[in-house]
C-alpha cells in the first residue's frame, strides 16, 4: 500500500523560504513520477511541479524560478524547495505519486505566507 507523508509546511513571511518533504513507502520509489500540487480554499487542486522517474522536471509558470523539485531515490523522498514565497502561495500542498496512470496522494501540509 502506497503511503506518502508530507512535512515542512508552516507560516512564513513574504519573501521567505520553505522546503517541503514527502516520504514514500510501500512502493519502488524510483519507478514513480512524483509531483507537488497545491489547493487553496475554494480552488481546484493544481500542479506546481513534477519530476519523472528519469529526473525530468516541469513547473507551473507561477512558480518557475522560485520553486525547485528534486528527489532522493535512496531516501524515497521528494522535495519542493520554495523561495521568494508570496501570499498567493498560501495553500495546502499535496504530494502525488503516479505510475501506470494510478495516482496516490499524501494528506497535505499547510503553507501560509503572511506578514
Secondary structure, 3 states (H helix, E strand, C coil): CCEEEEECCEEECCCCCEEEEEEEECCCHHHCEEEEEEECCCCCCEEEEEECCCCCEEECCCCCCCEEEEEECCCCEEEEEECCCCHHHCEEEEEEEEECCEEEECCCEEEEECC
